[in-house]
Amino acid sequence: MNMLAATILLTQLHCAPSPSGSVDCWDAAKGGAPVLKVEPNLLGGFDLRQSDGKLVRCEKKASGETECRVVQEGRRQ
């Protein structure tokens, strides 16, 4: 299983590829509104861009685990 598939399973989101090549994901419990985009990053991992502006960067470690960290906080509500 690749990192993207593992992340999608863990977060319980419904995702589909977009025409631009990224992946759009929706939280069905929140009425189907888009909550994030999954984009490959230059480090071989992926970035999760959430609808509130938060950016989470995920990278695969040598152990095979995926490590994610917030690299940009979202907008305050």
PDB file with SEQRES, HELIX, SHEET and CRYST1 records, atoms N, CA, C and O in Angstrom:
SEQRES   1 A   77  MET ASN MET LEU ALA ALA THR ILE LEU LEU THR GLN LEU          
SEQRES   2 A   77  HIS CYS ALA PRO SER PRO SER GLY SER VAL ASP CYS TRP          
SEQRES   3 A   77  ASP ALA ALA LYS GLY GLY ALA PRO VAL LEU LYS VAL GLU          
SEQRES   4 A   77  PRO ASN LEU LEU GLY GLY PHE ASP LEU ARG GLN SER ASP          
SEQRES   5 A   77  GLY LYS LEU VAL ARG CYS GLU LYS LYS ALA SER GLY GLU          
SEQRES   6 A   77  THR GLU CYS ARG VAL VAL GLN GLU GLY ARG ARG GLN              
HELIX    1 AA1 MET A    3  THR A   11  1                                   9    
HELIX    2 AA2 ALA A   28  LYS A   30  5                                   3    
SHEET    1 AA1 6 HIS A  14  PRO A  17  0                                        
SHEET    2 AA1 6 VAL A  23  TRP A  26 -1                                        
SHEET    3 AA1 6 PRO A  34  PRO A  40 -1                                        
SHEET    4 AA1 6 PHE A  46  GLN A  50 -1                                        
SHEET    5 AA1 6 LEU A  55  LYS A  60 -1                                        
SHEET    6 AA1 6 THR A  66  GLN A  72 -1                                        
CRYST1    1.000    1.000    1.000  90.00  90.00  90.00 P 1           1          
ATOM      1  N   MET A   1       0.854  -1.174   0.000  1.00  0.00           N  
ATOM      2  CA  MET A   1       0.000   0.000   0.000  1.00  0.00           C  
ATOM      3  C   MET A   1       0.901   1.239   0.000  1.00  0.00           C  
ATOM      4  O   MET A   1       1.859   1.307   0.771  1.00  0.00           O  
ATOM      5  N   ASN A   2       0.602   2.210  -0.852  1.00  0.00           N  
ATOM      6  CA  ASN A   2       1.431   3.420  -0.893  1.00  0.00           C  
ATOM      7  C   ASN A   2       1.003   4.406   0.190  1.00  0.00           C  
ATOM      8  O   ASN A   2      -0.034   4.239   0.832  1.00  0.00           O  
ATOM      9  N   MET A   3       1.830   5.439   0.379  1.00  0.00           N  
ATOM     10  CA  MET A   3       1.574   6.420   1.450  1.00  0.00           C  
ATOM     11  C   MET A   3       0.237   7.114   1.265  1.00  0.00           C  
ATOM     12  O   MET A   3      -0.482   7.334   2.240  1.00  0.00           O  
ATOM     13  N   LEU A   4      -0.110   7.463   0.037  1.00  0.00           N  
ATOM     14  CA  LEU A   4      -1.364   8.163  -0.218  1.00  0.00           C  
ATOM     15  C   LEU A   4      -2.549   7.296   0.180  1.00  0.00           C  
ATOM     16  O   LEU A   4      -3.474   7.765   0.844  1.00  0.00           O  
ATOM     17  N   ALA A   5      -2.521   6.044  -0.224  1.00  0.00           N  
ATOM     18  CA  ALA A   5      -3.622   5.145   0.116  1.00  0.00           C  
ATOM     19  C   ALA A   5      -3.725   4.963   1.623  1.00  0.00           C  
ATOM     20  O   ALA A   5      -4.827   4.944   2.171  1.00  0.00           O  
ATOM     21  N   ALA A   6      -2.590   4.829   2.293  1.00  0.00           N  
ATOM     22  CA  ALA A   6      -2.602   4.669   3.745  1.00  0.00           C  
ATOM     23  C   ALA A   6      -3.187   5.899   4.419  1.00  0.00           C  
ATOM     24  O   ALA A   6      -3.968   5.777   5.362  1.00  0.00           O  
ATOM     25  N   THR A   7      -2.819   7.076   3.947  1.00  0.00           N  
ATOM     26  CA  THR A   7      -3.342   8.307   4.534  1.00  0.00           C  
ATOM     27  C   THR A   7      -4.844   8.407   4.316  1.00  0.00           C  
ATOM     28  O   THR A   7      -5.578   8.778   5.232  1.00  0.00           O  
ATOM     29  N   ILE A   8      -5.304   8.084   3.129  1.00  0.00           N  
ATOM     30  CA  ILE A   8      -6.732   8.168   2.839  1.00  0.00           C  
ATOM     31  C   ILE A   8      -7.506   7.205   3.729  1.00  0.00           C  
ATOM     32  O   ILE A   8      -8.570   7.556   4.239  1.00  0.00           O  
ATOM     33  N   LEU A   9      -6.984   5.991   3.923  1.00  0.00           N  
ATOM     34  CA  LEU A   9      -7.660   5.040   4.793  1.00  0.00           C  
ATOM     35  C   LEU A   9      -7.686   5.527   6.230  1.00  0.00           C  
ATOM     36  O   LEU A   9      -8.703   5.389   6.909  1.00  0.00           O  
ATOM     37  N   LEU A  10      -6.585   6.094   6.704  1.00  0.00           N  
ATOM     38  CA  LEU A  10      -6.516   6.553   8.085  1.00  0.00           C  
ATOM     39  C   LEU A  10      -7.437   7.728   8.347  1.00  0.00           C  
ATOM     40  O   LEU A  10      -8.026   7.820   9.424  1.00  0.00           O  
ATOM     41  N   THR A  11      -7.572   8.616   7.397  1.00  0.00           N  
ATOM     42  CA  THR A  11      -8.377   9.809   7.622  1.00  0.00           C  
ATOM     43  C   THR A  11      -9.841   9.612   7.265  1.00  0.00           C  
ATOM     44  O   THR A  11     -10.660  10.487   7.548  1.00  0.00           O  
ATOM     45  N   GLN A  12     -10.194   8.483   6.648  1.00  0.00           N  
ATOM     46  CA  GLN A  12     -11.569   8.168   6.295  1.00  0.00           C  
ATOM     47  C   GLN A  12     -12.194   9.226   5.391  1.00  0.00           C  
ATOM     48  O   GLN A  12     -13.332   9.643   5.609  1.00  0.00           O  
ATOM     49  N   LEU A  13     -11.461   9.652   4.394  1.00  0.00           N  
ATOM     50  CA  LEU A  13     -11.961  10.623   3.429  1.00  0.00           C  
ATOM     51  C   LEU A  13     -12.316   9.927   2.131  1.00  0.00           C  
ATOM     52  O   LEU A  13     -11.812   8.844   1.833  1.00  0.00           O  
ATOM     53  N   HIS A  14     -13.179  10.554   1.370  1.00  0.00           N  
ATOM     54  CA  HIS A  14     -13.502  10.083   0.035  1.00  0.00           C  
ATOM     55  C   HIS A  14     -12.711  10.948  -0.938  1.00  0.00           C  
ATOM     56  O   HIS A  14     -12.840  12.172  -0.917  1.00  0.00           O  
ATOM     57  N   CYS A  15     -11.897  10.334  -1.789  1.00  0.00           N  
ATOM     58  CA  CYS A  15     -10.996  11.084  -2.665  1.00  0.00           C  
ATOM     59  C   CYS A  15     -11.177  10.682  -4.119  1.00  0.00           C  
ATOM     60  O   CYS A  15     -11.586   9.562  -4.427  1.00  0.00           O  
ATOM     61  N   ALA A  16     -10.864  11.621  -5.009  1.00  0.00           N  
ATOM     62  CA  ALA A  16     -10.918  11.369  -6.445  1.00  0.00           C  
ATOM     63  C   ALA A  16      -9.879  12.245  -7.136  1.00  0.00           C  
ATOM     64  O   ALA A  16      -9.629  13.369  -6.701  1.00  0.00           O  
ATOM     65  N   PRO A  17      -9.266  11.739  -8.216  1.00  0.00           N  
ATOM     66  CA  PRO A  17      -8.299  12.566  -8.950  1.00  0.00           C  
ATOM     67  C   PRO A  17      -9.001  13.739  -9.630  1.00  0.00           C  
ATOM     68  O   PRO A  17     -10.138  13.614 -10.084  1.00  0.00           O  
ATOM     69  N   SER A  18      -8.319  14.870  -9.697  1.00  0.00           N  
ATOM     70  CA  SER A  18      -8.871  16.045 -10.374  1.00  0.00           C  
ATOM     71  C   SER A  18      -8.232  16.164 -11.752  1.00  0.00           C  
ATOM     72  O   SER A  18      -7.202  15.539 -12.005  1.00  0.00           O  
ATOM     73  N   PRO A  19      -8.824  16.956 -12.649  1.00  0.00           N  
ATOM     74  CA  PRO A  19      -8.246  17.141 -13.985  1.00  0.00           C  
ATOM     75  C   PRO A  19      -6.838  17.732 -13.960  1.00  0.00           C  
ATOM     76  O   PRO A  19      -6.074  17.528 -14.903  1.00  0.00           O  
ATOM     77  N   SER A  20      -6.481  18.460 -12.899  1.00  0.00           N  
ATOM     78  CA  SER A  20      -5.156  19.084 -12.825  1.00  0.00           C  
ATOM     79  C   SER A  20      -4.070  18.101 -12.401  1.00  0.00           C  
ATOM     80  O   SER A  20      -2.888  18.445 -12.429  1.00  0.00           O  
ATOM     81  N   GLY A  21      -4.447  16.880 -12.007  1.00  0.00           N  
ATOM     82  CA  GLY A  21      -3.470  15.883 -11.599  1.00  0.00           C  
ATOM     83  C   GLY A  21      -3.346  15.714 -10.104  1.00  0.00           C  
ATOM     84  O   GLY A  21      -2.685  14.783  -9.644  1.00  0.00           O  
ATOM     85  N   SER A  22      -3.969  16.597  -9.324  1.00  0.00           N  
ATOM     86  CA  SER A  22      -3.950  16.435  -7.871  1.00  0.00           C  
ATOM     87  C   SER A  22      -5.114  15.523  -7.473  1.00  0.00           C  
ATOM     88  O   SER A  22      -5.853  15.041  -8.331  1.00  0.00           O  
ATOM     89  N   VAL A  23      -5.266  15.297  -6.195  1.00  0.00           N  
ATOM     90  CA  VAL A  23      -6.361  14.473  -5.686  1.00  0.00           C  
ATOM     91  C   VAL A  23      -7.210  15.333  -4.765  1.00  0.00           C  
ATOM     92  O   VAL A  23      -6.694  15.932  -3.822  1.00  0.00           O  
ATOM     93  N   ASP A  24      -8.501  15.400  -5.030  1.00  0.00           N  
ATOM     94  CA  ASP A  24      -9.418  16.150  -4.172  1.00  0.00           C  
ATOM     95  C   ASP A  24     -10.091  15.180  -3.214  1.00  0.00           C  
ATOM     96  O   ASP A  24     -10.510  14.093  -3.613  1.00  0.00           O  
ATOM     97  N   CYS A  25     -10.195  15.577  -1.942  1.00  0.00           N  
ATOM     98  CA  CYS A  25     -10.804  14.721  -0.924  1.00  0.00           C  
ATOM     99  C   CYS A  25     -11.948  15.449  -0.236  1.00  0.00           C  
ATOM    100  O   CYS A  25     -11.918  16.669  -0.073  1.00  0.00           O  
ATOM    101  N   TRP A  26     -12.963  14.677   0.166  1.00  0.00           N  
ATOM    102  CA  TRP A  26     -14.133  15.223   0.836  1.00  0.00           C  
ATOM    103  C   TRP A  26     -14.407  14.437   2.092  1.00  0.00           C  
ATOM    104  O   TRP A  26     -14.165  13.232   2.147  1.00  0.00           O  
ATOM    105  N   ASP A  27     -14.912  15.116   3.098  1.00  0.00           N  
ATOM    106  CA  ASP A  27     -15.361  14.474   4.323  1.00  0.00           C  
ATOM    107  C   ASP A  27     -16.871  14.323   4.204  1.00  0.00           C  
ATOM    108  O   ASP A  27     -17.604  15.307   4.299  1.00  0.00           O  
ATOM    109  N   ALA A  28     -17.332  13.112   3.999  1.00  0.00           N  
ATOM    110  CA  ALA A  28     -18.760  12.873   3.784  1.00  0.00           C  
ATOM    111  C   ALA A  28     -19.588  13.304   4.985  1.00  0.00           C  
ATOM    112  O   ALA A  28     -20.752  13.673   4.827  1.00  0.00           O  
ATOM    113  N   ALA A  29     -19.013  13.266   6.179  1.00  0.00           N  
ATOM    114  CA  ALA A  29     -19.740  13.663   7.385  1.00  0.00           C  
ATOM    115  C   ALA A  29     -19.980  15.167   7.438  1.00  0.00           C  
ATOM    116  O   ALA A  29     -20.822  15.628   8.207  1.00  0.00           O  
ATOM    117  N   LYS A  30     -19.256  15.936   6.635  1.00  0.00           N  
ATOM    118  CA  LYS A  30     -19.418  17.392   6.623  1.00  0.00           C  
ATOM    119  C   LYS A  30     -20.131  17.850   5.354  1.00  0.00           C  
ATOM    120  O   LYS A  30     -19.877  18.953   4.870  1.00  0.00           O  
ATOM    121  N   GLY A  31     -21.000  17.036   4.820  1.00  0.00           N  
ATOM    122  CA  GLY A  31     -21.801  17.418   3.678  1.00  0.00           C  
ATOM    123  C   GLY A  31     -21.084  17.331   2.343  1.00  0.00           C  
ATOM    124  O   GLY A  31     -21.587  17.850   1.347  1.00  0.00           O  
ATOM    125  N   GLY A  32     -19.937  16.698   2.294  1.00  0.00           N  
ATOM    126  CA  GLY A  32     -19.232  16.511   1.040  1.00  0.00           C  
ATOM    127  C   GLY A  32     -18.391  17.689   0.600  1.00  0.00           C  
ATOM    128  O   GLY A  32     -17.900  17.692  -0.529  1.00  0.00           O  
ATOM    129  N   ALA A  33     -18.204  18.690   1.446  1.00  0.00           N  
ATOM    130  CA  ALA A  33     -17.371  19.841   1.074  1.00  0.00           C  
ATOM    131  C   ALA A  33     -15.910  19.422   0.981  1.00  0.00           C  
ATOM    132  O   ALA A  33     -15.444  18.627   1.797  1.00  0.00           O  
ATOM    133  N   PRO A  34     -15.173  19.951  -0.015  1.00  0.00           N  
ATOM    134  CA  PRO A  34     -13.747  19.614  -0.108  1.00  0.00           C  
ATOM    135  C   PRO A  34     -13.005  20.091   1.138  1.00  0.00           C  
ATOM    136  O   PRO A  34     -13.160  21.239   1.555  1.00  0.00           O  
ATOM    137  N   VAL A  35     -12.209  19.221   1.724  1.00  0.00           N  
ATOM    138  CA  VAL A  35     -11.473  19.600   2.923  1.00  0.00           C  
ATOM    139  C   VAL A  35      -9.975  19.658   2.699  1.00  0.00           C  
ATOM    140  O   VAL A  35      -9.275  20.294   3.487  1.00  0.00           O  
ATOM    141  N   LEU A  36      -9.454  19.024   1.665  1.00  0.00           N  
ATOM    142  CA  LEU A  36      -8.020  19.099   1.426  1.00  0.00           C  
ATOM    143  C   LEU A  36      -7.664  18.639   0.022  1.00  0.00           C  
ATOM    144  O   LEU A  36      -8.457  17.994  -0.664  1.00  0.00           O  
ATOM    145  N   LYS A  37      -6.468  18.983  -0.379  1.00  0.00           N  
ATOM    146  CA  LYS A  37      -5.893  18.472  -1.621  1.00  0.00           C  
ATOM    147  C   LYS A  37      -4.638  17.708  -1.253  1.00  0.00           C  
ATOM    148  O   LYS A  37      -3.898  18.122  -0.361  1.00  0.00           O  
ATOM    149  N   VAL A  38      -4.392  16.607  -1.925  1.00  0.00           N  
ATOM    150  CA  VAL A  38      -3.189  15.822  -1.729  1.00  0.00           C  
ATOM    151  C   VAL A  38      -2.312  16.051  -2.948  1.00  0.00           C  
ATOM    152  O   VAL A  38      -2.704  15.745  -4.074  1.00  0.00           O  
ATOM    153  N   GLU A  39      -1.113  16.595  -2.714  1.00  0.00           N  
ATOM    154  CA  GLU A  39      -0.209  16.927  -3.817  1.00  0.00           C  
ATOM    155  C   GLU A  39       1.158  16.330  -3.549  1.00  0.00           C  
ATOM    156  O   GLU A  39       1.637  16.397  -2.417  1.00  0.00           O  
ATOM    157  N   PRO A  40       1.807  15.744  -4.557  1.00  0.00           N  
ATOM    158  CA  PRO A  40       3.179  15.268  -4.351  1.00  0.00           C  
ATOM    159  C   PRO A  40       4.101  16.448  -4.066  1.00  0.00           C  
ATOM    160  O   PRO A  40       3.909  17.532  -4.616  1.00  0.00           O  
ATOM    161  N   ASN A  41       5.109  16.242  -3.200  1.00  0.00           N  
ATOM    162  CA  ASN A  41       6.068  17.313  -2.941  1.00  0.00           C  
ATOM    163  C   ASN A  41       7.444  16.924  -3.484  1.00  0.00           C  
ATOM    164  O   ASN A  41       7.648  15.792  -3.922  1.00  0.00           O  
ATOM    165  N   LEU A  42       8.370  17.852  -3.452  1.00  0.00           N  
ATOM    166  CA  LEU A  42       9.696  17.632  -4.025  1.00  0.00           C  
ATOM    167  C   LEU A  42      10.548  16.679  -3.199  1.00  0.00           C  
ATOM    168  O   LEU A  42      11.607  16.253  -3.658  1.00  0.00           O  
ATOM    169  N   LEU A  43      10.114  16.339  -2.003  1.00  0.00           N  
ATOM    170  CA  LEU A  43      10.884  15.468  -1.120  1.00  0.00           C  
ATOM    171  C   LEU A  43      10.485  14.002  -1.255  1.00  0.00           C  
ATOM    172  O   LEU A  43      10.959  13.157  -0.496  1.00  0.00           O  
ATOM    173  N   GLY A  44       9.618  13.699  -2.217  1.00  0.00           N  
ATOM    174  CA  GLY A  44       9.186  12.321  -2.420  1.00  0.00           C  
ATOM    175  C   GLY A  44       7.984  11.923  -1.590  1.00  0.00           C  
ATOM    176  O   GLY A  44       7.534  10.780  -1.664  1.00  0.00           O  
ATOM    177  N   GLY A  45       7.465  12.829  -0.814  1.00  0.00           N  
ATOM    178  CA  GLY A  45       6.275  12.568  -0.013  1.00  0.00           C  
ATOM    179  C   GLY A  45       5.081  13.277  -0.620  1.00  0.00           C  
ATOM    180  O   GLY A  45       4.955  13.368  -1.841  1.00  0.00           O  
ATOM    181  N   PHE A  46       4.205  13.779   0.240  1.00  0.00           N  
ATOM    182  CA  PHE A  46       3.043  14.509  -0.250  1.00  0.00           C  
ATOM    183  C   PHE A  46       2.648  15.582   0.742  1.00  0.00           C  
ATOM    184  O   PHE A  46       2.952  15.490   1.931  1.00  0.00           O  
ATOM    185  N   ASP A  47       1.960  16.609   0.238  1.00  0.00           N  
ATOM    186  CA  ASP A  47       1.453  17.709   1.048  1.00  0.00           C  
ATOM    187  C   ASP A  47      -0.064  17.626   1.085  1.00  0.00           C  
ATOM    188  O   ASP A  47      -0.700  17.350   0.068  1.00  0.00           O  
ATOM    189  N   LEU A  48      -0.637  17.862   2.245  1.00  0.00           N  
ATOM    190  CA  LEU A  48      -2.083  17.925   2.415  1.00  0.00           C  
ATOM    191  C   LEU A  48      -2.459  19.385   2.598  1.00  0.00           C  
ATOM    192  O   LEU A  48      -2.108  19.991   3.610  1.00  0.00           O  
ATOM    193  N   ARG A  49      -3.163  19.954   1.640  1.00  0.00           N  
ATOM    194  CA  ARG A  49      -3.614  21.346   1.725  1.00  0.00           C  
ATOM    195  C   ARG A  49      -5.077  21.335   2.145  1.00  0.00           C  
ATOM    196  O   ARG A  49      -5.958  20.939   1.383  1.00  0.00           O  
ATOM    197  N   GLN A  50      -5.313  21.777   3.367  1.00  0.00           N  
ATOM    198  CA  GLN A  50      -6.664  21.741   3.906  1.00  0.00           C  
ATOM    199  C   GLN A  50      -7.415  23.021   3.574  1.00  0.00           C  
ATOM    200  O   GLN A  50      -6.806  24.062   3.325  1.00  0.00           O  
ATOM    201  N   SER A  51      -8.748  22.938   3.572  1.00  0.00           N  
ATOM    202  CA  SER A  51      -9.572  24.077   3.178  1.00  0.00           C  
ATOM    203  C   SER A  51      -9.420  25.269   4.114  1.00  0.00           C  
ATOM    204  O   SER A  51      -9.733  26.393   3.721  1.00  0.00           O  
ATOM    205  N   ASP A  52      -8.946  25.058   5.346  1.00  0.00           N  
ATOM    206  CA  ASP A  52      -8.745  26.175   6.273  1.00  0.00           C  
ATOM    207  C   ASP A  52      -7.381  26.828   6.103  1.00  0.00           C  
ATOM    208  O   ASP A  52      -7.038  27.739   6.857  1.00  0.00           O  
ATOM    209  N   GLY A  53      -6.595  26.377   5.124  1.00  0.00           N  
ATOM    210  CA  GLY A  53      -5.293  26.973   4.856  1.00  0.00           C  
ATOM    211  C   GLY A  53      -4.125  26.235   5.485  1.00  0.00           C  
ATOM    212  O   GLY A  53      -2.973  26.574   5.212  1.00  0.00           O  
ATOM    213  N   LYS A  54      -4.387  25.236   6.319  1.00  0.00           N  
ATOM    214  CA  LYS A  54      -3.305  24.482   6.965  1.00  0.00           C  
ATOM    215  C   LYS A  54      -2.600  23.604   5.926  1.00  0.00           C  
ATOM    216  O   LYS A  54      -3.245  22.995   5.073  1.00  0.00           O  
ATOM    217  N   LEU A  55      -1.270  23.550   6.011  1.00  0.00           N  
ATOM    218  CA  LEU A  55      -0.468  22.708   5.125  1.00  0.00           C  
ATOM    219  C   LEU A  55       0.248  21.670   5.974  1.00  0.00           C  
ATOM    220  O   LEU A  55       1.012  22.014   6.876  1.00  0.00           O  
ATOM    221  N   VAL A  56      -0.001  20.401   5.683  1.00  0.00           N  
ATOM    222  CA  VAL A  56       0.628  19.293   6.396  1.00  0.00           C  
ATOM    223  C   VAL A  56       1.532  18.565   5.412  1.00  0.00           C  
ATOM    224  O   VAL A  56       1.086  18.165   4.337  1.00  0.00           O  
ATOM    225  N   ARG A  57       2.801  18.391   5.773  1.00  0.00           N  
ATOM    226  CA  ARG A  57       3.768  17.709   4.906  1.00  0.00           C  
ATOM    227  C   ARG A  57       4.021  16.310   5.458  1.00  0.00           C  
ATOM    228  O   ARG A  57       4.318  16.146   6.641  1.00  0.00           O  
ATOM    229  N   CYS A  58       3.900  15.303   4.592  1.00  0.00           N  
ATOM    230  CA  CYS A  58       4.107  13.913   4.988  1.00  0.00           C  
ATOM    231  C   CYS A  58       5.255  13.318   4.186  1.00  0.00           C  
ATOM    232  O   CYS A  58       5.359  13.521   2.976  1.00  0.00           O  
ATOM    233  N   GLU A  59       6.117  12.577   4.885  1.00  0.00           N  
ATOM    234  CA  GLU A  59       7.267  11.933   4.254  1.00  0.00           C  
ATOM    235  C   GLU A  59       7.406  10.529   4.812  1.00  0.00           C  
ATOM    236  O   GLU A  59       7.094  10.279   5.976  1.00  0.00           O  
ATOM    237  N   LYS A  60       7.877   9.613   3.973  1.00  0.00           N  
ATOM    238  CA  LYS A  60       8.100   8.247   4.415  1.00  0.00           C  
ATOM    239  C   LYS A  60       9.486   8.143   5.033  1.00  0.00           C  
ATOM    240  O   LYS A  60      10.476   8.541   4.420  1.00  0.00           O  
ATOM    241  N   LYS A  61       9.556   7.606   6.255  1.00  0.00           N  
ATOM    242  CA  LYS A  61      10.828   7.436   6.947  1.00  0.00           C  
ATOM    243  C   LYS A  61      11.475   6.120   6.509  1.00  0.00           C  
ATOM    244  O   LYS A  61      10.818   5.272   5.906  1.00  0.00           O  
ATOM    245  N   ALA A  62      12.770   5.953   6.817  1.00  0.00           N  
ATOM    246  CA  ALA A  62      13.501   4.741   6.454  1.00  0.00           C  
ATOM    247  C   ALA A  62      12.852   3.492   7.050  1.00  0.00           C  
ATOM    248  O   ALA A  62      12.954   2.407   6.476  1.00  0.00           O  
ATOM    249  N   SER A  63      12.189   3.638   8.191  1.00  0.00           N  
ATOM    250  CA  SER A  63      11.534   2.505   8.852  1.00  0.00           C  
ATOM    251  C   SER A  63      10.270   2.056   8.121  1.00  0.00           C  
ATOM    252  O   SER A  63       9.710   1.004   8.428  1.00  0.00           O  
ATOM    253  N   GLY A  64       9.822   2.866   7.146  1.00  0.00           N  
ATOM    254  CA  GLY A  64       8.600   2.550   6.418  1.00  0.00           C  
ATOM    255  C   GLY A  64       7.378   3.281   6.940  1.00  0.00           C  
ATOM    256  O   GLY A  64       6.329   3.273   6.297  1.00  0.00           O  
ATOM    257  N   GLU A  65       7.503   3.918   8.109  1.00  0.00           N  
ATOM    258  CA  GLU A  65       6.394   4.690   8.664  1.00  0.00           C  
ATOM    259  C   GLU A  65       6.272   6.018   7.933  1.00  0.00           C  
ATOM    260  O   GLU A  65       7.252   6.533   7.396  1.00  0.00           O  
ATOM    261  N   THR A  66       5.075   6.563   7.915  1.00  0.00           N  
ATOM    262  CA  THR A  66       4.855   7.881   7.337  1.00  0.00           C  
ATOM    263  C   THR A  66       4.796   8.894   8.467  1.00  0.00           C  
ATOM    264  O   THR A  66       4.049   8.719   9.430  1.00  0.00           O  
ATOM    265  N   GLU A  67       5.585   9.954   8.348  1.00  0.00           N  
ATOM    266  CA  GLU A  67       5.627  11.007   9.363  1.00  0.00           C  
ATOM    267  C   GLU A  67       5.041  12.280   8.767  1.00  0.00           C  
ATOM    268  O   GLU A  67       5.456  12.714   7.692  1.00  0.00           O  
ATOM    269  N   CYS A  68       4.083  12.876   9.459  1.00  0.00           N  
ATOM    270  CA  CYS A  68       3.446  14.104   8.984  1.00  0.00           C  
ATOM    271  C   CYS A  68       3.619  15.206  10.018  1.00  0.00           C  
ATOM    272  O   CYS A  68       3.612  14.952  11.223  1.00  0.00           O  
ATOM    273  N   ARG A  69       3.774  16.434   9.533  1.00  0.00           N  
ATOM    274  CA  ARG A  69       3.901  17.585  10.433  1.00  0.00           C  
ATOM    275  C   ARG A  69       3.251  18.799   9.778  1.00  0.00           C  
ATOM    276  O   ARG A  69       3.233  18.922   8.553  1.00  0.00           O  
ATOM    277  N   VAL A  70       2.723  19.685  10.600  1.00  0.00           N  
ATOM    278  CA  VAL A  70       2.123  20.923  10.109  1.00  0.00           C  
ATOM    279  C   VAL A  70       3.253  21.883   9.774  1.00  0.00           C  
ATOM    280  O   VAL A  70       4.089  22.176  10.629  1.00  0.00           O  
ATOM    281  N   VAL A  71       3.290  22.379   8.536  1.00  0.00           N  
ATOM    282  CA  VAL A  71       4.324  23.331   8.136  1.00  0.00           C  
ATOM    283  C   VAL A  71       3.759  24.731   7.945  1.00  0.00           C  
ATOM    284  O   VAL A  71       4.516  25.693   7.817  1.00  0.00           O  
ATOM    285  N   GLN A  72       2.432  24.854   7.924  1.00  0.00           N  
ATOM    286  CA  GLN A  72       1.787  26.169   7.829  1.00  0.00           C  
ATOM    287  C   GLN A  72       0.443  26.084   8.527  1.00  0.00           C  
ATOM    288  O   GLN A  72      -0.380  25.228   8.202  1.00  0.00           O  
ATOM    289  N   GLU A  73       0.221  26.970   9.485  1.00  0.00           N  
ATOM    290  CA  GLU A  73      -1.056  26.989  10.201  1.00  0.00           C  
ATOM    291  C   GLU A  73      -2.145  27.583   9.315  1.00  0.00           C  
ATOM    292  O   GLU A  73      -1.868  28.390   8.428  1.00  0.00           O  
ATOM    293  N   GLY A  74      -3.372  27.177   9.565  1.00  0.00           N  
ATOM    294  CA  GLY A  74      -4.500  27.681   8.807  1.00  0.00           C  
ATOM    295  C   GLY A  74      -4.982  29.024   9.312  1.00  0.00           C  
ATOM    296  O   GLY A  74      -4.452  29.577  10.275  1.00  0.00           O  
ATOM    297  N   ARG A  75      -5.999  29.536   8.638  1.00  0.00           N  
ATOM    298  CA  ARG A  75      -6.620  30.803   9.042  1.00  0.00           C  
ATOM    299  C   ARG A  75      -7.388  30.597  10.334  1.00  0.00           C  
ATOM    300  O   ARG A  75      -7.971  29.537  10.561  1.00  0.00           O  
ATOM    301  N   ARG A  76      -7.386  31.608  11.169  1.00  0.00           N  
ATOM    302  CA  ARG A  76      -8.163  31.563  12.420  1.00  0.00           C  
ATOM    303  C   ARG A  76      -9.618  31.860  12.098  1.00  0.00           C  
ATOM    304  O   ARG A  76      -9.915  32.750  11.301  1.00  0.00           O  
ATOM    305  N   GLN A  77     -10.521  31.116  12.716  1.00  0.00           N  
ATOM    306  CA  GLN A  77     -11.957  31.300  12.470  1.00  0.00           C  
ATOM    307  C   GLN A  77     -12.531  32.313  13.421  1.00  0.00           C  
ATOM    308  O   GLN A  77     -13.727  32.602  13.368  1.00  0.00           O  
TER     309      GLN A  77                                                      
END                                                                             
